[in-house]
Structures are given as C-alpha cells and as structure tokens.
Amino acid sequence: MPERLLGIVLAAGAGTRMGRPKALCSTPAGVPWLVRAYDALTGGGCGQVRVVLGAAADEARALVPPGAVTVVADDWANGMGASLAAGLADPVDPRTVAVVVTLVDLPDLDARAVARVTRGPVTAQDLRRATFAGAPGHPVLVGRAHWVPLRARLRGDAGARAYLRAHPPLEVDCTDLPGGFDRDRPVPR
C-alpha cells in the first residue's frame, strides 16, 4: 500500500565541497537531482514524498516536483540530524507505517533500490537499509515505532547513524544497482 510509505529527501545542506547546495544540482542531461530522488521514491513504492530544504531553500523550491511536499529545516546548518528531524516532524498521515529516507546527492539511485528495500510487508517495527558492496547506504526504511526514539538521538551531521548502530537494520543488498555513492564534488566536464 504506497500511501503507507512516506519518502523523505534530505536536501538541506550547503554543499560546501560541491561549491553550492546540492538541492540546486542537476544531471548532465539537466534533470534536477531533486526530481531524480522524487522519482526514485515514488517509483519504488512511496505514496507521498517530503523534500527537506535548507540552504538556498527559496531557489531550490522551484526544482521540487509538484507532487512533493516541501519542508524547510530552519536549523539546517546544524547538520543532517536537523534535516531528518524536520522531515519526520508532524503532521504525518496516521496511516503511514514507515518513512523511506534518501539523500539528494545520490542522483544515480533509482526506483529499483527503493523497491527492493520496501519489498514485502512493511510494519511499524521495521528498520531496513540498502547496502552496496557491504557498505551502508540509502534508502533507509524506518518504521513508525522508531520515529520518536530516533528523533531523540538526532545530532549534528551523523543523521541516524548512532540510532542504526544501536538498532541494527535489516541489510538489503543493492550492490547490483546504481546509486550507492554520493556526490560531494563537482564532476569535471
């Protein structure tokens, strides 16, 4: 049931190594990374998508697909933890069982990885994470039962890392799919 999954795109950072906020980046073909993330989440089973903006939010808002809800993390400069907290903030449809979190700087991620992580019954107790060649990656599925304790542990730029270390998720191997590596620096042309 797609309406039971809420996709969250974390796109609030300043992108200092990139030289600009990653929410403003596009593929070589001109497709905004925000659109790529939205398409991956909706194509992989998310009935709704929230895009969390911060740095250059006014400019990035124009790139958010019309079907997504935009949330601005006012404290985005505090790191990914603040962005994830903003994405998890109410209101969330009470029928939503889990969120599926990805980062804007994974433009090669496609719906197949999201579908693999969301495959089968999803419960409020679930924690799942895509892995690529044994390394943790995105998307990460977080069942509703984890939202409150996760929010309580969100600090700095580590996002959910400490929570996932304390509560190991089911690892879903996505090595054969694109999207396992984030883009931190501009691609030479």
N, C-alpha and C positions, 0 to 999 in steps of 0.2 A: 504494500500500500504506500505509494510515493508520498502522499500527504503526511505520512507519519515520520518522514525524514526531512530534516531541515539542513540544507547545505550552508556552510559559513566559509566565506572567502576572506582571509586576513590580508588586507591590502593597505594598512595604515602607515607603515614605516616611511622614513625619509629616503631610504635607498642611498646612503652616503657613498658606499663603494660603487654603486651604479652611476652616481652622479646626478640622480633625480629620483623622485618617488617611483617605485616600481608600478604603482597603480596607473602611471601615465605611459608605461611601455607598451609596445606593440610588436608583433611578429614581423619578420622581413616582408610578409605579404600585406602588412598593415592592419592585422586583426589585433585589437587591444587584448592585452593579457587578461583583463577583467572579463572579457567576453569568452576567452578560452576557458577560464576557470568556471564561469557560469555554465557554459555548455557541457563541461565535463561532469559537473554536479547534477544538472538536470538530466543529461543523457544517461547518467549512472543510477538514477532512481530517486533523486531528491525532488519532492513536490514543491518546495519553496527554497529560495536562496536569499541569504543576507550577505551583503558586501560591507565589510568594516573598513571605513576610510579614516584618514587622519591627516598626514602631511598632504598639502595641496588638495584637500577634500573638495573644495569648490570646483577646481579644474577637473579632478578625476570623476566627479559626479556625472559629468556629461558622457563618460565612457561606460557607465554602468548600464547593463542591458535593462530594457523597460520592465521585464518580469521580476527583477530583483528588488529587494528592499534595501535601502542604504541606511547604514548606522554609522555615525561619526563617533569615534573614540576621542573624546576631548583630551584625555591624558595619554594619547598615543606615544608621546616621547618617552614614556616610562617603559616601553618595550612591548613585546608580543603578548605578554601576560595581560596587559591592559586592553589590548585589542581583542583578545579572546574573551575576556570578561565582558566587554561591550557586546560582542556577538552573542553571548549566552544570556544577556540580560533580558528580563521580561519586556514586552509580552511575547511568550511563545505559546502557540496553539496547544491547548491541553492534550490534544490527540497526538502530538509529536512524541515519538518514542525515543528518538536519538538525533544527534547532530552529526554531520559529516563535515569535518574541517579540512580545508586545504589552504595553500598559500598562493598568492598571486604570482609569485616568481617561479612557478612551475609550468611554463607555457606549453611544454610537451605532454603534460598529463592529459589523458583523455578519459572518456566515459568508461572505458573497459576496466581501468583500475578501480574507479568508484564502484562500478557494478560488482566487481569481484569482492570488494570489502563489504558491500551491503547485501551480498547474496544470501539467500536463505532467510529464515525467520530472524527478525531483529527484535530484541527485547530491551527493556529499560535497564537491565543489568549488564548489557554488552559493552565491551571495550575491544576494539579491533584496530589494527594499524597495518598499512601496506608496508612491505619491506622490499628492498631492491638489492639483490646480491647480499642478503643478510643484514643490510644497514636499514635502520628505521627510516620511514619516510611518510608521505601523505598520499591519500587521505587517511585521516584518523576518525573512526566512528566512536562516539561517546554516548552511551545510553543515559537516559534521563536520571536514573538513580545516582549517577556520578556528578551531575552538574553542580550541586551545592558544595560538596566537599572539594571538587576541582576548583571552583571559584575561590574558595577559601585559601587555596595554595598558589594561586597565580601571582607571580612576582617577576619583575624585570623582563628580560628578553628570552627567558627559558621556556615561556609558554607552559605547556602541560607536561614538560619533561619530568619534573620531580614526581608528579602525580602518577605518571605512567611507569616510572621506576618502582614506586611503592605498590602499584596495582598493575602488574604486567598484562598488557593486552594480548589478545589472540593475534598472532602474526600471520598476515596474509601475503604470501609470496607473489610479487608482481614483477619479478626480475625480467620476465619476457615482454614486458610492456614499457612503452616510453613514459618519461615523466619523473624519474627518480632523482633528478638532480636540479637543485635550484640555481637560478641565475643571479649572481651577485655583482657581476661586472659586465660592462657593455661588450657585445660581440663585435670584434673587428670586422669592418666591411671591406 
